[in-house]
Amino acid sequence: MFANSISADRIIVALNGDEIVGIAGLKYDGTGFFSPDRLGFIKRYGHLVGRVRAALWVSVQTIPRPHQLLLDGLGLKADMQCQGKIHSPDI
């Protein structure tokens, strides 16, 4: 369910060499980086629990306005946090 619900075009990945150390998930045009459907919840968790989880998922979603981009999730490896370093390649 999880692998089938990820939209790679809505994720920004932070790398340290070849290692993924962080991700930022985006939501726009009605779709976020993780967009499971009700049927996916039911297949994964069964008919009753899947319906409840799907309803809970829908209830906590933010719907962006037209032409609005939302930061829908942010994660960074624990050992990379609080280092106070910002590196931006020359553009």
C-alpha positions as CSV (number, residue, x, y, z in Angstrom):
1,M,0.0,0.0,0.0
2,F,2.7,2.5,1.0
3,A,4.9,2.0,-2.1
4,N,1.9,2.3,-4.4
5,S,0.8,5.5,-2.7
6,I,4.0,7.6,-3.1
7,S,4.2,10.2,-5.8
8,A,7.9,10.7,-6.6
9,D,7.3,14.0,-8.4
10,R,6.2,15.5,-5.1
11,I,9.3,14.7,-3.0
12,I,12.5,16.7,-2.6
13,V,15.3,14.5,-1.3
14,A,18.4,15.7,0.7
15,L,21.5,13.7,0.1
16,N,24.8,13.4,2.0
17,G,27.0,11.8,-0.7
18,D,24.9,8.9,-1.9
19,E,22.9,8.6,1.4
20,I,19.4,10.0,1.7
21,V,19.3,12.0,4.9
22,G,16.1,13.9,4.5
23,I,12.9,14.4,2.5
24,A,10.3,17.1,2.0
25,G,6.9,16.1,0.8
26,L,4.8,18.5,-1.2
27,K,1.1,18.8,-2.0
28,Y,-0.3,20.6,-5.0
29,D,-3.0,20.1,-7.6
30,G,-5.0,18.0,-5.0
31,T,-2.2,15.3,-4.6
32,G,0.4,15.0,-1.9
33,F,3.6,13.0,-1.8
34,F,1.7,10.2,0.0
35,S,-1.8,9.7,-1.3
36,P,-3.3,6.4,-0.4
37,D,-6.9,5.6,-1.5
38,R,-9.6,4.0,0.5
39,L,-9.3,0.6,-1.2
40,G,-5.6,0.5,-0.3
41,F,-6.4,0.9,3.4
42,I,-9.1,-1.8,3.1
43,K,-6.7,-4.2,1.4
44,R,-4.0,-3.5,4.0
45,Y,-6.0,-3.5,7.2
46,G,-9.2,-5.4,6.4
47,H,-12.7,-4.1,5.7
48,L,-13.6,-2.5,9.1
49,V,-10.2,-1.2,10.3
50,G,-9.3,-0.1,6.8
51,R,-12.5,2.0,6.5
52,V,-11.8,3.6,9.9
53,R,-8.2,4.3,9.0
54,A,-9.2,5.7,5.6
55,A,-11.8,8.0,7.2
56,L,-9.2,9.2,9.8
57,W,-6.7,9.8,7.0
58,V,-9.1,11.9,5.0
59,S,-10.2,13.9,8.2
60,V,-6.6,15.2,8.8
61,Q,-5.8,16.2,5.2
62,T,-5.3,19.8,4.2
63,I,-6.7,20.7,0.8
64,P,-4.5,23.3,-1.0
65,R,-6.2,26.2,-2.7
66,P,-5.7,26.4,-6.5
67,H,-2.1,27.4,-7.3
68,Q,-1.0,26.8,-3.7
69,L,1.9,24.6,-2.7
70,L,2.0,23.0,0.7
71,L,4.8,21.4,2.6
72,D,3.1,18.2,3.5
73,G,5.8,16.4,5.3
74,L,9.4,16.9,6.4
75,G,11.9,14.4,7.7
76,L,15.6,14.5,8.5
77,K,17.8,11.7,10.0
78,A,18.4,12.2,13.7
79,D,22.2,12.4,13.4
80,M,21.9,15.2,10.8
81,Q,19.6,17.4,13.0
82,C,20.8,20.4,15.0
83,Q,24.1,20.8,13.2
84,G,23.6,24.4,12.2
85,K,25.0,23.9,8.8
86,I,23.4,25.1,5.6
87,H,25.0,24.2,2.3
88,S,23.6,25.5,-1.0
89,P,25.4,24.7,-4.2
90,D,26.3,27.5,-6.5
91,I,23.6,27.9,-9.1
